[in-house]
Amino acid sequence: MNTNTYSKNHCRFRRRSALTLIEVMIATTITLLMMLALAQGFKTLSQTISEGRSMLTLSDQLRGLSALLRSDLEGCTTTSDTPQSVLAAAGYFKYYDGPISDATATLFNHLPAPTTVENRLSASRWGDIDDILMCTVKAKPGQAFRGKVPWALLIIDRMNYERFEKPNPSPSWAPSSANIPDWISWADAWSKDVTISSEYAEIVWFMLPLNEFNTIDPSNPDNAVIDVAPGVDLNNDGIPDTDGMPDRIALCRRVLLIRPDLNIAAPSPLFTSGAVTAGDYLSMQPLVPSLGAPNTFRFMMQYPYQRCDLSIRPYTITDAAGTFLTSKCNSIEDLQLPENRFAHYGFPIGNSGTTLPQLALSTESSATQYLALTNPAFENIGLTINAGLRDRGFLPSCFMRTKPVPLAAGGYSIVPLLEEIVASNVVGFDLKGYDTSVKQLGHPGADGTWGNDGTLVQSGWAGTDDQSLAPSDPGYALQLNLINNAYPTLPNIHERQSGSGAYVDAGWGSKVVNSTHRQLAGPDIRLSTASTLAGVSKYFASSLSLLDLNTDIDGNGNARGLIPAIALYNSGRYVDPSLHQSYQPAFDTFTNAYEFDGEAFIRAAPGLVWQGGLRRFDFVVPQGFADPGSDGMGDDVTERDAIPQIPYKLPSIQATIRVQDGRAGSLQQISVVHDLTN
């Protein structure tokens, strides 16, 4: 063997037995890239699975919510005929439309000089959040509504039966060891709840800001909307601003059993719970109304609402001990009268009477929160309605169910049950009624050209980007502005009615007139003041607009101006700020009972004073004249004491629910449409 040859081969073999540093680095890099790709793949797969699960979860939730809402609407005991006959005994249907619309959060939080799309659209997840649906409902065959009441109410019902209702009444009957177990006390009877059921119920759907309980004075919950979390940088100063929307809000459903067979009107000796003084939280005594304290009227029923799931009303009793307030269970007939319904009250006007019954809404007062979004919706609609308007917002938290928890040191702690909440991740609950007389507008779309050739003949053709706008669409107001500015010199350049009929907000006219469209630079764009809207006045002539831009004469001989004044005044939905600042657009089946109560309303300027609103609480008020509609025909508007705000047979209602999954960044919504004519 050649030694040199062996040495060369051996050396060559040793050099190949290891990797160079470069080869190691390359191999490591490739491995890391493979691991990174694998990790990214797992991340993408995980995100896809999470998003899929989120979408499925939201879909299941929406199906459950829509099924529950649809079941309630299908069980509604009345049609949308208005006013309902007092003899019909059919209950009621009502929906209130708050000043926020489905596009409010987006439009009013749109930056004048945006830097990123995220900032511009930070509030776009929010829809309409201040609408309320109320109706009387009959349970499906074989089913029943259930709720809880203090045990003491059933004892009082038994006592009233023994004393007044049984064949041989015993006026002196009272709870004793023979009738009530020795081990129970009145304090226990008031604090312990029992479950009862009913075939009928008064049901309310609404949104509720989830503020800390008792952080707001229940007798004056002015700041019901708490918005403290950082939001979008509205003024572009680098500091996140709040967006005016509630930080936390839930969709709620309050079920109040209709049990007129229960006589829970407690005589004065039994009003006290035994543990605390009379008129306390436990014994459910209503607040005693005081003419100098309007909130005693607004929040009169807060304790009864907190303590039981019954449809009840304040009731005056006079016995040997004097005159005092108690509660009485409603029947279907009673609920046709608005003053007997959940969260309704009459605002006192001097010592002459009250307004007609209105919703007892929170009186939100913060200029930087809820009012910042809702003030513009009620501007420029005439009749002195202005930014100082109150009585709008949400149902007060003090009307929600609570439970007394005994304390070791004595007394009770009041704990909210939150039983009304059906979903806590809802960002929109929008109610709309179908208005057959609404005019839809054609829009040329993003290209600004009608059809394919720029002529109205081709407007709306297939394959073009032309659109049809209804009053609930944000672009409706801007299109009206273009039409109005072109009138009368170029009346057809921007004008094209594309159809009729749409689901709209009640009182949509004021929202359209005051709709804001912020530009990249410069001031906000709104419709002109109402006095210069002659070119578009015909578009506001619809059943649910509540805005009449044609000046004519109403039934009282007054210039009607911007709002159909006679309907607003005589329904109690609008009261002049000098009396009480209120404007509550709502469709209500209402009642004709006020035409047959033998008493005329006092006509204030503007508004109605309802003497019965004080007399039912045993206040002495001036005796009114007889009803003016003495001929019984009711064919003259001047004969009517009170008329519906919207005298229109509502064909159907649409309820849209929007939910979000904050972690997955998912949004879904569903709409429920219900026919109200059957």
Buried (B, 14 or more C-beta within 10 A) or exposed (E): EEEEEEEEEEEEEEEEEEEEEEEEEEEEEEEEEEEEEEEEEEEEEEEEEBBEEBBEBBEEBBEEBBEBBBBBBEBBBBBBBBBBEBEBBBBBBBBBBBBBBBBBBBBBBBBBEBEEEEBBBBBBBBBBBBBBBBBBBBBEEEEEBBBBBBBBBBBBBBBBBBBEEEEEEEEEBBBEEEEBEEEBEBBBBBBEBEEBEBBBBBBBBBBBBBBEBEEBEBBBBBBBBBBEEEBBBBEBEEEBBBBBBBBEBBBBBBBBBBBBEBBBBBBBEBBBBBBBEEBBBBBBBBBEBEBEBBBBBBBBBBBBBBBBBBBBBBBBBEEEEEEBBBBBBBBBBBBBBBBBBBBBBBBBBEEBBBBBBBBBBBBBBBEEBBBBBBBBBBBBBBBEBEEEBBBBBBBBBBBBBBBBEEEEEEEBEBEBEBBBBBBBBBBBBBBBBBBBEBBBBBBBBEEEBBBEEEEBEBBBEEEBEBBBBBBBBBBBBBBBBBBBBBBEEEEEBBBBEBEEBBBBBBBBBBBBBBBBBBEEEEEBEBBBEBEEBBBBBEBBBBBBBBBBBEEEEBBBEEEBBBBBBBBBBBBBBBBBBEBBBBBBBBBBBBBBBBBBBEBBBBBBEBBBBBBBBBBBBEBEBEEBEEBBBEEEEEEEBEBBBBBBBBBBBBBBBBBBBBBBBEEBEBBBBBBBBBEBEE
